[in-house]
Amino acid sequence: MSRKAKAGIGTGNDPSKPEAAFLRAKKKMKEQMDEAWRDFFEKNPAMNEEDVRRRIEKRLRKKQK
């Protein structure tokens, strides 16, 4: 992590700091993805997390080719 990014962590909600805004957006996106995964597995209890992740990785590898 660069010095600018490290310095941005402590800036709070200061919108004048693009590094801080990026880190807040990244954190919020991760929280939203975690919530989406939890929701998916709650609604599909028969799905095994390992199997789902394996299928997603397989699809991603196909798209890269």
Secondary structure, 3 states (H helix, E strand, C coil): CCHHHHHHHCCCCCCCCHHHHHHHHHHHHHHHHHHHHHHHHHHCCCCCHHHHHHHHHHHHHHHHC
